[in-house]
Amino acid sequence: MANLSTLLVLALVAHGCYALSAKKTRPEILAEKVSQMSKWADRRPVIKLNNDQFKEYLRTQPRNYSVIMMATALGAQHRCSICKQASDEFYAVASSYSGSDAASNRLFFAMADFDSAQGVFQTLQLKTVPVFYHFPAKGGKKNRLDQYDMGRFGFSAESLAKWVEERTDVHFKVARPPNYMMLIGGTVGVVAVLAIIYFKRKAVEQLISRHNCAVLSLFVILMMLSGQMWNQIRGAPMAQTDPNTGKVAYISGNSQFQFIAESYIIMAMYGLGGLGWILLSEQGPAAMKFSPNAQSTMIIAGVALVGFVFSWLLSTMRMKNRGYPYYFLMK
């Protein structure tokens, strides 16, 4: 019996020693994580993460590296056109960093796609995509600046790179390949316009009439009022799809952002409003020459258009500013 007790004690001691020796130290765990992240980064500039990898490499300490992560939904079933555009810009930033002198094992770029990492979306409580996050090396309390404000700055590679530099203090330039097709197309277009002006002078003179110039000016005014130039600068998407519901939004709920489809809607809104005022101020009095009924019809149509557009405008304001208190005819 004594021998059996002795053997049992020795077995427990041996098991304890083995467990202690098998348990990895904090520096060893950190070295393995950095090594694995570096291997993934060597294969591709943007590391694809699943739920377990996100939890282990981005949310769990020890960690002495920062990670810039994009949460997105690239599957065709999600119909997220902005996701593909933002993904291309994100890859441009990651590729520029990996090919620069600033590249090291202190900063990595990663991506969590909804189809393969739904747990990430639940953890971060995401309802819209794409979203860009900075996970600092030290962890700690959440800083609102660690989430990129795409509504204010757009998702161009240059804007993303500037935000990465501000959050990580890693400096590099975005390197884009030259767009030869745009250069060739622009050159051909300029030559074609000059050729038409030279060989078809009379036709060009007929086109440049007072009426045509007025229509063209009105179109440009409506286009600029609707925010088309902002779309070009910020790289706005056509629309946005909620990955959870699949619902397509054509008007952004952010008062600091808009979609291309939204600018078309605003353009139509202003155009109809302008038409209403033209009916009231110009066509109404002119219709008196034909009959009083024609004048009444023009005035009623003008008032209806102005009232409809005004109500539509207030409704859009309520969509973009949830606390906006005013409405007319429709909410």
C-alpha positions as a printed Julia matrix, in Angstrom:
331×3 Matrix{Float64}:
   0.0    0.0     0.0
   2.86   2.34    0.84
   4.52   1.61   -2.48
   1.28   2.39   -4.29
   0.98   5.75   -2.51
   4.58   6.56   -3.36
   4.0    5.78   -7.03
   0.86   7.92   -7.05
   2.72  10.88   -5.56
   5.55  10.48   -8.05
   3.06  10.33  -10.92
   1.34  13.54   -9.77
   4.69  15.31   -9.38
   5.78  14.18  -12.85
   2.46  15.34  -14.36
   2.81  18.73  -12.65
   6.35  19.17  -13.9
   5.25  18.26  -17.44
   2.35  20.73  -17.31
   4.64  23.51  -16.1
   7.18  22.78  -18.81
   4.48  22.56  -21.49
   2.88  25.89  -20.53
   4.18  28.62  -22.84
   5.45  31.86  -21.47
   4.06  35.23  -22.54
   7.08  36.08  -24.74
   6.79  32.69  -26.46
   3.09  33.23  -27.21
   3.83  36.71  -28.56
   6.65  35.43  -30.76
   4.38  32.76  -32.24
   1.62  35.27  -32.97
   3.99  37.71  -34.65
   5.55  34.9   -36.66
   2.16  33.66  -37.87
   0.95  37.16  -38.78
   4.18  37.78  -40.69
   3.74  34.53  -42.65
   0.22  35.5   -43.65
   1.33  39.02  -44.61
   4.12  37.59  -46.79
   1.53  35.66  -48.81
  -0.83  38.59  -49.38
  -0.87  42.22  -48.2
  -4.33  41.82  -46.6
  -4.82  38.95  -44.16
  -8.21  37.18  -44.37
  -9.54  36.54  -40.87
 -12.18  34.15  -39.55
 -13.89  34.34  -36.15
 -11.23  32.4   -34.22
  -8.3   34.24  -35.8
  -9.92  37.6   -35.07
 -10.35  36.67  -31.42
  -6.85  35.23  -31.01
  -4.75  37.69  -33.0
  -6.67  40.96  -32.64
  -8.6   40.78  -29.37
  -6.33  38.73  -27.12
  -3.09  39.81  -25.47
  -0.12  39.64  -25.64
   0.18  41.73  -28.79
   2.89  44.23  -29.72
   1.61  44.95  -33.25
  -1.22  47.09  -34.6
  -3.81  45.87  -37.09
  -5.88  47.86  -39.57
  -8.97  45.78  -40.29
 -11.7   46.21  -42.86
 -15.1   44.66  -42.15
 -16.97  44.08  -45.39
 -19.47  41.92  -47.3
 -18.07  41.08  -50.72
 -20.49  38.27  -51.59
 -22.62  38.93  -54.67
 -25.77  38.09  -52.69
 -25.21  41.15  -50.49
 -25.26  43.52  -53.5
 -22.81  45.89  -51.84
 -21.24  47.86  -54.67
 -19.39  50.15  -52.27
 -17.71  47.13  -50.64
 -15.85  46.19  -53.82
 -14.74  49.77  -54.45
 -13.59  50.23  -50.85
 -11.84  46.84  -50.94
  -9.79  47.89  -53.98
  -8.74  51.09  -52.21
  -7.91  49.16  -49.03
  -5.74  46.72  -51.01
  -3.98  49.69  -52.62
  -3.07  51.0   -49.16
  -1.94  47.59  -47.88
   0.11  46.87  -51.02
   1.76  50.3   -50.83
   2.69  49.68  -47.2
   4.05  46.17  -47.8
   6.24  47.46  -50.63
   7.57  50.46  -48.71
  10.57  50.84  -46.41
   8.17  51.32  -43.48
   6.91  47.71  -43.67
   7.61  45.7   -40.51
   6.01  43.22  -38.13
   4.57  46.09  -36.07
   1.66  46.78  -38.43
  -0.59  44.43  -40.39
  -3.65  44.83  -42.61
  -6.55  42.42  -42.3
 -10.08  41.86  -43.6
 -13.15  40.21  -42.07
 -15.78  39.22  -44.62
 -19.36  38.72  -43.46
 -19.68  35.28  -45.09
 -16.65  33.83  -43.28
 -16.58  35.89  -40.07
 -20.12  36.61  -38.91
 -18.93  36.38  -35.31
 -16.75  39.44  -35.88
 -19.8   41.45  -36.95
 -21.68  40.31  -33.85
 -18.76  41.18  -31.58
 -18.37  44.66  -33.07
 -22.17  45.1   -33.39
 -21.92  46.08  -37.04
 -25.05  46.83  -39.06
 -23.5   48.51  -42.11
 -20.38  47.92  -44.16
 -17.69  48.67  -45.04
 -16.08  49.74  -41.77
 -12.4   50.29  -41.0
 -10.91  49.71  -37.54
  -7.54  50.24  -35.93
  -6.61  47.71  -33.25
  -3.66  49.26  -31.37
  -0.86  47.14  -29.96
  -1.53  48.08  -26.35
  -5.28  47.45  -26.49
  -6.99  49.21  -23.61
 -10.09  51.37  -23.76
 -11.86  51.9   -27.07
 -11.02  55.17  -28.79
 -13.57  56.59  -31.23
 -10.71  57.71  -33.5
  -9.78  54.06  -34.01
 -12.83  53.74  -36.25
 -12.37  55.46  -39.58
 -15.0   58.11  -40.34
 -15.81  57.15  -43.9
 -18.75  59.53  -43.96
 -16.43  62.53  -43.61
 -13.34  61.42  -45.49
 -14.55  58.91  -48.08
 -12.68  55.68  -48.75
  -9.98  56.71  -51.21
  -6.6   55.06  -50.64
  -4.98  58.39  -49.9
  -7.5   59.26  -47.18
  -7.19  55.81  -45.64
  -3.39  56.01  -45.66
  -3.5   59.39  -43.93
  -5.72  57.95  -41.19
  -3.39  54.94  -40.8
  -0.43  57.29  -40.37
  -2.29  59.3   -37.73
  -3.23  56.22  -35.72
   0.03  54.23  -36.03
   2.7   56.87  -36.74
   3.84  54.76  -39.71
   4.54  56.9   -42.76
   4.3   55.65  -46.35
   2.94  56.86  -49.67
   0.19  55.26  -51.72
   1.62  53.95  -54.98
  -0.88  53.64  -57.83
  -0.07  52.24  -61.27
  -0.46  54.81  -64.08
  -3.88  54.79  -65.76
  -2.87  54.65  -69.42
  -6.43  54.06  -70.62
  -7.61  57.34  -69.12
  -4.68  59.19  -70.7
  -5.34  57.66  -74.13
  -9.1   58.22  -73.86
  -8.65  61.84  -72.83
  -6.25  62.51  -75.71
  -8.57  60.9   -78.26
 -11.53  62.89  -76.88
  -9.73  66.22  -77.13
  -8.57  65.49  -80.69
 -12.11  64.47  -81.7
 -13.65  67.66  -80.29
 -11.06  69.85  -82.05
 -11.65  68.0   -85.33
 -15.42  68.5   -85.12
 -14.99  72.2   -84.39
 -12.63  72.6   -87.36
 -14.58  70.63  -89.98
 -18.15  71.39  -88.79
 -17.95  75.06  -87.89
 -21.44  75.95  -89.09
 -23.06  73.09  -87.22
 -21.2   74.08  -84.05
 -22.39  77.68  -84.44
 -25.99  76.47  -84.67
 -25.57  74.36  -81.55
 -24.2   77.3   -79.56
 -27.53  79.12  -79.44
 -29.05  81.04  -76.57
 -31.57  78.3   -75.85
 -29.03  75.48  -75.87
 -26.61  77.41  -73.68
 -29.42  78.12  -71.19
 -30.34  74.41  -71.02
 -26.72  73.39  -70.6
 -26.16  76.01  -67.87
 -29.26  74.84  -66.01
 -28.09  71.22  -66.2
 -24.64  72.11  -64.83
 -26.2   74.17  -62.01
 -28.5   71.3   -60.98
 -25.62  68.84  -61.19
 -23.41  70.94  -58.92
 -26.22  71.64  -56.45
 -26.89  67.91  -56.15
 -23.31  67.22  -55.03
 -21.77  65.54  -58.09
 -18.43  67.21  -57.47
 -18.46  65.94  -53.87
 -19.07  62.43  -55.25
 -16.01  62.69  -57.46
 -13.78  63.96  -54.65
 -14.98  61.53  -51.96
 -15.46  58.49  -54.18
 -19.07  57.96  -53.08
 -20.77  54.62  -53.95
 -23.94  54.29  -55.99
 -25.91  52.91  -53.01
 -25.42  50.74  -49.94
 -26.78  47.32  -48.97
 -27.35  46.19  -45.4
 -25.57  42.78  -45.15
 -28.03  41.56  -42.52
 -31.31  42.41  -44.26
 -30.22  42.83  -47.9
 -32.12  46.13  -48.07
 -30.65  48.68  -50.48
 -30.4   52.28  -49.26
 -30.29  55.0   -51.91
 -30.2   57.88  -49.4
 -27.53  57.85  -46.7
 -28.68  58.23  -43.11
 -25.49  60.17  -42.36
 -25.85  63.93  -42.73
 -22.12  64.12  -43.64
 -22.3   61.58  -46.47
 -24.29  60.83  -49.61
 -24.6   58.22  -52.37
 -24.46  58.81  -56.12
 -28.08  57.68  -56.42
 -28.97  60.21  -53.74
 -27.42  63.04  -55.74
 -29.56  62.04  -58.75
 -32.65  62.15  -56.54
 -31.7   65.6   -55.26
 -31.02  66.74  -58.83
 -34.51  65.62  -59.89
 -35.99  67.3   -56.81
 -34.4   70.66  -57.6
 -35.3   70.34  -61.27
 -38.99  69.74  -60.5
 -38.96  72.61  -58.0
 -37.47  74.93  -60.6
 -40.08  73.78  -63.14
 -42.81  74.6   -60.65
 -41.55  78.13  -60.18
 -41.24  78.59  -63.97
 -44.89  77.55  -64.37
 -45.91  80.08  -61.72
 -43.81  83.02  -62.85
 -43.54  82.6   -66.63
 -45.97  80.1   -68.13
 -48.95  81.07  -65.98
 -49.12  84.71  -67.12
 -48.23  83.7   -70.7
 -51.09  81.17  -70.81
 -53.58  84.03  -70.32
 -53.19  84.74  -74.03
 -54.92  81.45  -74.81
 -57.59  81.2   -72.1
 -58.18  81.71  -68.38
 -58.47  77.93  -67.96
 -54.98  77.42  -69.37
 -53.62  79.99  -66.94
 -55.37  78.29  -64.01
 -54.0   74.92  -65.07
 -50.45  76.26  -65.2
 -50.78  77.91  -61.78
 -52.29  74.81  -60.17
 -49.56  72.61  -61.69
 -46.87  75.01  -60.48
 -48.26  75.16  -56.93
 -48.59  71.34  -56.84
 -44.99  70.84  -57.99
 -43.57  73.37  -55.53
 -45.59  71.91  -52.65
 -44.6   68.33  -53.56
 -40.9   69.18  -53.85
 -40.94  71.13  -50.58
 -42.56  68.18  -48.79
 -40.09  65.76  -50.42
 -37.17  67.94  -49.37
 -38.3   68.04  -45.72
 -38.83  64.27  -45.77
 -35.29  63.75  -47.03
 -33.96  66.03  -44.31
 -35.74  63.87  -41.71
 -34.1   60.76  -43.18
 -30.62  62.26  -42.91
 -31.18  63.96  -39.55
 -33.26  61.79  -37.23
 -34.01  64.67  -34.88
 -35.29  67.03  -37.62
 -38.76  68.08  -36.4
 -40.4   69.6   -39.48
 -42.43  67.97  -42.22
 -45.11  68.92  -44.76
 -47.67  66.56  -46.35
 -45.5   63.46  -45.95
 -43.09  62.2   -43.3
